[in-house]
Structures are given as structure tokens and as C-alpha cells.
Amino acid sequence: MAQSTPTSLRLPGIVLGVGLGGFVDGILLHQLLQWHHMLTSTNHDRIGVRYYDPHTVSGLRMNTVWDGVFHTVCWIAVLTGLAILYSRVTAGRRQVWTSRALWGWILVGWGLFNLVEGVLDHQILGIHHVRGGPHQMGWDIGFLVLGGLLVAGGRLLARGGRPVEPPATGAGRTA
């Protein structure tokens, strides 16, 4: 009997993690806590984007539009991650969804989202911060530290998981 190679969950897990991490950021920080929206710090940004004061109706409307663009990108990342996962795993899907490897890579993706978004939007572009105000640098650094911890913890979890191997022909459910 020919030995099949394990299915790699790295790419779909990371892409899913980027999208899901973006959703956590957008839903928790933008909508529920209302600490920031996509353009809330553009009065102090580094690229000259017009300021849309989130405390005015017109400013909140524009920030909400850009939050919607952000959520659309997150949604596309989740759909893309699911499509990649679906294309790689045709059988034994329950085994995949309960695997430490997949959830580890999802945490890595979430951490990468935090690191890229934190460095790009908070530091380089300066278009928003985790929580603006006198302690915004501390909040931004905390966001980056969380991202680093998610990447490290996700790598450990993924490394501790067994590779997902396609079941032998005729074994297991295919749905």
C-alpha cells in the first residue's frame, strides 16, 4: 500500500487566523468597545489622510465605511482560508477541525494579523491606535506583544499536533 503524504494545514490555518483575528479586532475594539475605528487618528497620521472625527455624525459615517472595508477584507480572508482547507482535506474533516495543528496555525495567523496591523496601521501609517490618548503607545505595544505571544503559542500548539493524513481509500466518512 502506498504511503500518502500528510496534508499541510499551515497555509489555510494562517489565512483563517488572519481573517478571524481581524474580526476579533474589528468587532471588539471598533464596535463593542469603540476604542478606535479605521481612521480615528488621521489628525496625527503620517500619510496625510483627511481627519474624520468619530464624534461627529459625518466622521463616524466615514469611519464606519472604512470599518466595513476592513471587515470585508477579513471576510474574504476567512472564505479564502476555508476554500484552501476544503481543497486540501477531502476526507476526515472532523479530524482536521479537532487537530492541534490547525488551531495552532490559526493562532499564528491571528498573531501575524496583530503584528502586521500593529506595525503598519499603528506605527508606520499612524491612522489609528488600539486606544488613543495619553497611554496609546502602551496599548499599541501590548497589542504587538499579544501578537507575538499568539505566534509563539500557535507554533508550539501546531508543532505538538500530529500531521493530518488522508484516510486510506474507502476508510472514514468523506462528508
C-alpha positions as CSV (number, residue, x, y, z in Angstrom):
1,M,0.0,0.0,0.0
2,A,1.4,3.4,-1.0
3,Q,2.1,5.8,1.8
4,S,0.2,9.2,1.4
5,T,1.8,12.4,2.5
6,P,0.2,14.4,5.4
7,T,-2.0,17.3,4.4
8,S,-0.4,20.7,5.3
9,L,-2.7,22.8,7.4
10,R,-0.2,25.7,7.7
11,L,-1.5,27.9,4.8
12,P,-5.2,27.5,5.4
13,G,-4.7,27.9,9.2
14,I,-2.7,31.1,8.8
15,V,-5.2,32.6,6.3
16,L,-8.1,31.7,8.6
17,G,-6.3,33.1,11.6
18,V,-5.6,36.4,9.8
19,G,-9.3,36.8,9.0
20,L,-10.6,35.6,12.4
21,G,-8.1,37.8,14.2
22,G,-9.2,40.8,12.1
23,F,-12.8,40.1,13.1
24,V,-11.9,40.0,16.8
25,D,-10.1,43.3,16.4
26,G,-13.0,44.9,14.4
27,I,-15.8,43.6,16.5
28,L,-14.2,44.0,19.9
29,L,-12.1,47.2,19.5
30,H,-14.0,49.0,16.7
31,Q,-17.6,48.2,17.5
32,L,-18.2,47.0,21.1
33,L,-15.5,49.0,23.0
34,Q,-15.4,51.8,20.4
35,W,-11.8,52.5,21.2
36,H,-11.0,53.2,17.6
37,H,-12.2,53.0,14.0
38,M,-10.0,52.7,10.9
39,L,-9.4,56.4,10.6
40,T,-9.6,57.8,14.2
41,S,-6.1,59.0,14.4
42,T,-5.7,60.6,11.0
43,N,-5.4,64.0,12.6
44,H,-2.0,62.8,13.7
45,D,-1.2,60.3,10.9
46,R,2.0,60.1,8.9
47,I,0.5,60.0,5.4
48,G,-1.9,62.9,5.2
49,V,-5.3,61.2,5.3
50,R,-8.1,63.6,5.9
51,Y,-9.3,63.5,9.6
52,Y,-12.8,62.1,10.2
53,D,-13.7,63.0,13.7
54,P,-15.6,59.9,15.1
55,H,-17.5,62.2,17.5
56,T,-19.4,63.8,14.6
57,V,-22.1,62.1,12.5
58,S,-20.2,62.6,9.2
59,G,-16.9,61.5,10.7
60,L,-18.5,58.4,12.3
61,R,-20.1,57.6,9.0
62,M,-16.8,57.7,7.1
63,N,-15.1,55.7,9.8
64,T,-17.9,53.1,9.7
65,V,-17.5,52.8,5.9
66,W,-13.7,52.1,6.4
67,D,-14.5,49.7,9.2
68,G,-16.8,47.9,6.7
69,V,-14.0,47.8,4.1
70,F,-11.8,46.3,6.8
71,H,-14.4,43.7,7.7
72,T,-14.8,42.8,4.0
73,V,-11.1,42.0,3.8
74,C,-11.4,39.9,7.0
75,W,-14.4,38.0,5.5
76,I,-12.5,37.4,2.2
77,A,-9.6,36.0,4.2
78,V,-11.8,33.6,6.1
79,L,-13.5,32.4,2.9
80,T,-10.1,32.0,1.3
81,G,-8.8,30.0,4.2
82,L,-11.8,27.8,4.2
83,A,-11.5,27.3,0.4
84,I,-7.8,26.3,0.8
85,L,-8.6,24.0,3.7
86,Y,-11.5,22.4,1.8
87,S,-9.3,21.8,-1.3
88,R,-6.7,20.1,0.8
89,V,-8.9,18.0,3.0
90,T,-11.5,15.9,1.3
91,A,-11.9,13.2,3.9
92,G,-11.6,13.1,7.7
93,R,-12.7,16.7,8.2
94,R,-13.7,16.1,11.8
95,Q,-10.1,15.0,12.5
96,V,-8.9,18.2,10.9
97,W,-11.2,20.6,12.8
98,T,-10.2,19.0,16.1
99,S,-6.5,18.9,15.4
100,R,-4.0,20.9,17.4
101,A,-2.1,21.6,14.2
102,L,-5.0,23.6,12.6
103,W,-5.8,25.6,15.7
104,G,-2.1,26.3,16.2
105,W,-1.8,27.7,12.7
106,I,-5.0,29.7,13.2
107,L,-3.4,31.3,16.3
108,V,-0.2,32.0,14.3
109,G,-2.3,33.8,11.7
110,W,-4.1,35.8,14.3
111,G,-0.8,36.8,15.8
112,L,0.6,37.7,12.4
113,F,-2.5,39.9,11.9
114,N,-1.8,41.7,15.1
115,L,1.9,42.2,14.3
116,V,1.4,43.5,10.7
117,E,-1.7,45.6,11.6
118,G,0.0,46.9,14.7
119,V,3.2,47.9,13.0
120,L,1.6,49.2,9.7
121,D,-1.5,51.0,10.9
122,H,-0.5,52.0,14.4
123,Q,3.2,52.8,14.0
124,I,4.1,53.4,10.3
125,L,0.9,55.0,9.0
126,G,-0.5,56.2,12.3
127,I,-4.1,56.0,11.1
128,H,-5.4,54.6,14.4
129,H,-4.2,53.2,17.7
130,V,-5.5,50.5,19.9
131,R,-6.8,53.1,22.3
132,G,-5.9,56.7,21.6
133,G,-4.9,59.1,24.3
134,P,-2.1,59.7,26.7
135,H,-1.2,55.9,27.0
136,Q,-1.7,54.9,23.4
137,M,1.9,53.7,23.0
138,G,1.4,51.3,25.9
139,W,-1.8,49.9,24.3
140,D,-0.1,49.6,20.9
141,I,2.9,47.8,22.4
142,G,0.5,45.5,24.3
143,F,-1.2,44.7,21.0
144,L,2.2,43.8,19.5
145,V,3.2,41.7,22.5
146,L,-0.2,39.8,22.2
147,G,0.6,39.2,18.6
148,G,4.0,37.8,19.4
149,L,2.5,35.5,22.1
150,L,-0.1,34.3,19.7
151,V,2.5,33.4,17.1
152,A,4.7,31.7,19.6
153,G,1.9,29.8,21.3
154,G,0.4,28.8,18.0
155,R,3.7,27.5,16.7
156,L,4.0,25.4,19.9
157,L,0.5,24.1,19.5
158,A,0.9,23.3,15.8
159,R,4.2,21.6,16.5
160,G,2.6,19.4,19.1
161,G,-0.2,18.3,16.8
162,R,0.0,15.2,14.7
163,P,0.0,15.7,10.9
164,V,-3.3,15.1,9.3
165,E,-3.1,12.2,7.0
166,P,-5.7,11.4,4.4
167,P,-7.6,8.2,5.4
168,A,-6.9,5.1,3.3
169,T,-9.2,4.6,0.3
170,G,-12.7,3.6,1.5
171,A,-12.0,4.4,5.2
172,G,-13.9,7.1,7.1
173,R,-16.6,9.4,6.0
174,T,-16.0,11.8,3.1
175,A,-18.5,14.4,4.1
